[in-house]
Amino acid sequence: MNCGIIKNRMKKYPFEKKETYEHHFAIEVLRKWIEKEPHLIGIHYPVNTIIEHEFSLKGRLAFIPDLTVFIENDIFRLYEIVYSHPIDGFKLFKIQQYQYFNNEYFDVVEVDATWIMKQTKIPYKLKTLTTYQDIRK
């Protein structure tokens, strides 16, 4: 039994989901930071966040970002927490398709899980690895 991996095998997902505890808790920490201090992401009013929100295209699961930030009912930004490997090209393609077919405009941001877990308090600024701005282009 590997205690360092959280396994979640569900029939509705076409993949086996594995994530480390560090990755899992980094997502939780980032969500709490953003909800408590939205200025961290350049917003000065309350936001809603959903961990692992499912996005579908034509009735099929397209992708699941680690954290989705909404302003009112509109998607503001997607966050991918990077621990062992960055977001892959196929997932970016699926996000791009979703944006195109739904006429949505939002950024995708990668944040290092290790950096999040090393913080002792909410940082003044979020240190990002990569930001894909409006990737429909």
Residue frames relative to the residue before (quaternion, step in Angstrom):
aa qw qx qy qz dx dy dz
M 1.0000 0.0000 0.0000 0.0000 0.00 0.00 0.00
N 0.2310 -0.7770 0.5746 0.1134 3.55 -0.77 1.05
C 0.2515 -0.8104 0.5142 0.1248 3.60 -0.32 1.23
G 0.6235 0.5705 -0.3376 0.4146 3.61 1.21 -0.30
I 0.7121 0.4028 -0.2414 0.5220 3.60 1.24 -0.11
I 0.2389 -0.7218 0.6296 0.1598 3.55 -1.04 0.83
K 0.1222 -0.7956 0.5903 0.0610 3.59 -0.69 1.05
N 0.0058 -0.7759 0.6301 -0.0296 3.51 -0.97 0.90
R 0.0218 0.8120 -0.5800 0.0622 3.56 -0.18 1.26
M 0.0583 0.8017 -0.5872 0.0949 3.53 -0.42 1.22
K 0.5522 -0.6509 0.4118 0.3190 3.57 -0.96 0.83
K 0.6671 0.5324 -0.3268 0.4059 3.60 1.01 -0.65
Y 0.6638 0.4692 -0.3180 0.4880 3.62 1.19 -0.30
P 0.3866 -0.7373 0.5026 0.2330 3.60 -0.90 0.86
F 0.7136 0.3547 -0.2425 0.5534 3.58 1.20 0.49
E 0.4295 -0.6430 0.5521 0.3119 3.54 -1.30 0.26
K 0.2696 -0.7865 0.5410 0.1265 3.53 -0.70 1.10
K 0.0348 0.7718 -0.6330 0.0493 3.56 -0.81 1.03
E 0.1278 0.7782 -0.6113 0.0660 3.53 -0.94 0.84
T 0.4847 -0.6540 0.4926 0.3078 3.56 -1.11 0.65
Y 0.6371 -0.5088 0.4048 0.4140 3.53 -1.26 0.30
E 0.6205 0.5456 -0.3542 0.4380 3.59 0.98 -0.77
H 0.6529 0.5038 -0.3062 0.4755 3.58 0.94 -0.89
H 0.6655 0.5211 -0.2948 0.4456 3.57 0.87 -1.01
F 0.7274 0.4253 -0.2517 0.4761 3.59 0.79 -0.97
A 0.5821 0.5614 -0.3792 0.4496 3.61 1.12 -0.52
I 0.6145 0.5314 -0.3429 0.4715 3.59 1.06 -0.71
E 0.6611 0.5113 -0.2989 0.4607 3.58 0.91 -0.93
V 0.6583 0.5091 -0.3039 0.4639 3.57 0.94 -0.91
L 0.6590 0.5047 -0.3127 0.4617 3.60 0.87 -0.91
R 0.6305 0.5319 -0.3318 0.4577 3.60 0.96 -0.83
K 0.6725 0.4938 -0.2968 0.4646 3.60 0.88 -0.91
W 0.6267 0.5354 -0.3350 0.4565 3.58 0.99 -0.80
I 0.7012 0.4830 -0.2737 0.4473 3.57 0.77 -1.07
E 0.6697 0.4898 -0.3098 0.4643 3.59 0.94 -0.79
K 0.7000 0.4617 -0.2702 0.4731 3.58 1.01 -0.79
E 0.8055 0.1204 -0.0105 0.5801 3.58 0.98 -0.91
P 0.1022 -0.8444 0.5220 0.0637 3.65 0.36 1.16
H 0.5155 0.6304 -0.4279 0.3921 3.62 1.21 -0.31
L 0.5082 0.6613 -0.3986 0.3813 3.57 1.25 -0.44
I 0.7672 0.2817 -0.1571 0.5544 3.59 1.15 -0.64
G 0.6511 -0.5671 0.3008 0.4051 3.57 1.22 0.50
I 0.5842 0.5493 -0.3742 0.4658 3.59 1.21 0.43
H 0.2021 -0.8093 0.5432 0.0958 3.58 -0.95 0.83
Y 0.6856 0.3551 -0.3025 0.5588 3.57 1.12 0.67
P 0.7002 -0.5079 0.2941 0.4065 3.60 -1.18 0.46
V 0.1450 -0.7634 0.6256 0.0693 3.53 -1.19 0.73
N 0.3291 -0.6912 0.5971 0.2396 3.55 -1.33 0.27
T 0.1119 -0.7894 0.6003 0.0627 3.55 -1.07 0.71
I 0.0835 -0.7651 0.6359 0.0572 3.54 -1.20 0.62
I 0.3112 -0.7304 0.5810 0.1792 3.53 -0.88 1.00
E 0.8644 -0.0030 -0.0485 0.5004 3.55 -0.96 1.01
H 0.1165 0.7894 -0.5794 0.1662 3.54 0.75 1.12
E 0.3445 -0.7565 0.5224 0.1899 3.59 -0.82 0.98
F 0.1381 -0.7712 0.6185 0.0602 3.56 -0.89 1.01
S 0.1248 -0.8115 0.5701 0.0308 3.56 -0.84 1.01
L 0.1442 -0.7389 0.6512 0.0953 3.51 -1.30 0.58
K 0.8493 -0.0404 -0.0075 0.5264 3.55 -0.78 1.05
G 0.7387 -0.4533 0.2243 0.4456 3.56 0.94 0.94
R 0.6799 0.4444 -0.2897 0.5062 3.60 1.26 0.08
L 0.5691 -0.5889 0.4535 0.3517 3.53 -1.13 0.70
A 0.1960 -0.8046 0.5537 0.0875 3.58 -0.73 1.07
F 0.7668 -0.2197 0.1803 0.5755 3.59 0.85 -0.98
I 0.1982 -0.7499 0.6195 0.1203 3.53 -1.33 0.38
P 0.1981 -0.7825 0.5767 0.1260 3.62 -0.36 1.15
D 0.6212 -0.5479 0.3983 0.3940 3.58 -1.20 0.42
L 0.8045 -0.0265 0.0659 0.5897 3.58 0.90 -0.94
T 0.1199 -0.7732 0.6206 0.0512 3.56 -0.93 0.96
V 0.1684 -0.7787 0.5995 0.0771 3.56 -0.88 0.99
F 0.1291 -0.7918 0.5964 0.0253 3.53 -0.85 1.09
I 0.1539 -0.6995 0.6846 0.1358 3.52 -1.26 0.62
E 0.7750 -0.0727 -0.0627 0.6247 3.51 -0.42 1.35
N 0.7616 -0.3303 0.2232 0.5110 3.65 -0.52 -1.02
D 0.5725 0.5999 -0.3710 0.4180 3.58 1.27 0.15
I 0.4820 -0.6413 0.5121 0.3069 3.55 -1.09 0.78
F 0.2189 -0.7785 0.5770 0.1143 3.56 -0.81 1.02
R 0.7902 -0.1587 0.1692 0.5672 3.56 0.82 -1.02
L 0.2621 -0.7159 0.6220 0.1788 3.55 -1.28 0.55
Y 0.1555 -0.7771 0.6038 0.0856 3.56 -1.04 0.81
E 0.1167 -0.7445 0.6550 0.0558 3.51 -1.06 0.91
I 0.2544 -0.7604 0.5824 0.1341 3.54 -0.75 1.08
V 0.2012 -0.8070 0.5514 0.0657 3.55 -0.63 1.19
Y 0.0269 -0.7887 0.6142 -0.0042 3.53 -0.76 1.08
S 0.8320 0.1380 -0.0579 0.5341 3.59 0.57 -1.10
H 0.8094 -0.0101 0.0213 0.5868 3.61 1.07 -0.60
P 0.5199 -0.6492 0.4563 0.3162 3.59 -1.09 0.70
I 0.6970 -0.4305 0.3608 0.4457 3.53 -1.36 0.14
D 0.3608 -0.7581 0.5018 0.2082 3.59 -0.90 0.87
G 0.6925 -0.5108 0.3407 0.3787 3.54 -1.30 0.42
F 0.6308 0.5420 -0.3439 0.4358 3.59 1.04 -0.71
K 0.6552 0.4950 -0.3120 0.4778 3.58 0.97 -0.83
L 0.6264 0.5220 -0.3337 0.4731 3.59 1.00 -0.78
F 0.6294 0.5328 -0.3249 0.4631 3.58 1.03 -0.81
K 0.6627 0.5005 -0.3033 0.4672 3.60 0.93 -0.89
I 0.6333 0.5135 -0.3259 0.4785 3.59 1.04 -0.76
Q 0.6402 0.5265 -0.3099 0.4657 3.56 0.99 -0.89
Q 0.6363 0.5160 -0.3209 0.4753 3.59 0.98 -0.82
Y 0.6433 0.5259 -0.3213 0.4543 3.57 0.90 -0.92
Q 0.6623 0.5041 -0.3075 0.4612 3.57 0.90 -0.93
Y 0.6659 0.5166 -0.3036 0.4444 3.57 0.89 -0.92
F 0.7465 0.4302 -0.2318 0.4516 3.59 0.70 -1.07
N 0.7463 0.3627 -0.2090 0.5175 3.59 1.19 -0.48
N 0.3756 -0.7553 0.4604 0.2766 3.57 1.34 0.14
E 0.3459 0.7309 -0.4912 0.3237 3.55 0.93 1.05
Y 0.1531 -0.7691 0.6156 0.0778 3.56 -1.18 0.66
F 0.3306 0.7190 -0.5624 0.2395 3.58 -0.51 1.18
D 0.4575 -0.6717 0.5185 0.2658 3.53 -1.29 0.47
V 0.2481 -0.7072 0.6372 0.1796 3.51 -1.36 0.38
V 0.0657 -0.8252 0.5605 -0.0241 3.57 -0.67 1.13
E 0.2293 -0.7522 0.6043 0.1282 3.55 -1.01 0.91
V 0.0522 -0.7791 0.6247 -0.0061 3.55 -0.97 0.97
D 0.4669 -0.6977 0.4789 0.2566 3.57 -0.96 0.92
A 0.4561 -0.7064 0.4793 0.2516 3.58 -0.73 1.10
T 0.6473 0.5273 -0.3223 0.4462 3.58 0.94 -0.84
W 0.6323 0.5262 -0.3305 0.4627 3.59 0.98 -0.83
I 0.6399 0.5249 -0.3263 0.4566 3.60 0.92 -0.90
M 0.7263 0.4597 -0.2530 0.4440 3.57 0.79 -1.03
K 0.6305 0.5320 -0.3380 0.4530 3.62 1.20 -0.33
Q 0.5533 0.6222 -0.3989 0.3841 3.61 1.20 -0.32
T 0.3047 -0.7602 0.5477 0.1713 3.57 -1.04 0.80
K 0.7666 0.0744 -0.0770 0.6331 3.58 1.33 -0.16
I 0.6745 -0.4595 0.3539 0.4569 3.57 -1.25 0.12
P 0.3757 -0.7426 0.5019 0.2356 3.62 -0.66 1.01
Y 0.5789 -0.5750 0.4443 0.3700 3.54 -1.26 0.40
K 0.7923 0.0987 -0.0177 0.6019 3.55 1.09 -0.79
L 0.4362 -0.6869 0.5220 0.2555 3.55 -1.07 0.80
K 0.2742 -0.7521 0.5785 0.1564 3.59 -0.81 1.03
T 0.0978 -0.8219 0.5609 0.0170 3.56 -0.46 1.21
L 0.4504 -0.6669 0.5232 0.2802 3.55 -1.23 0.54
T 0.7861 -0.0823 0.1199 0.6007 3.55 0.76 -1.13
T 0.0979 -0.7605 0.6373 0.0769 3.55 -1.13 0.70
Y 0.1706 -0.7525 0.6311 0.0796 3.53 -0.81 1.10
Q 0.1583 -0.8237 0.5406 0.0652 3.56 -0.22 1.27
D 0.8349 -0.1607 0.0667 0.5221 3.55 -0.82 1.11
I 0.0387 -0.8778 0.4774 0.0004 3.57 0.59 1.19
R 0.3907 0.7083 -0.4991 0.3109 3.61 1.20 0.29
K 0.6046 0.6022 -0.3435 0.3922 3.60 1.15 -0.61
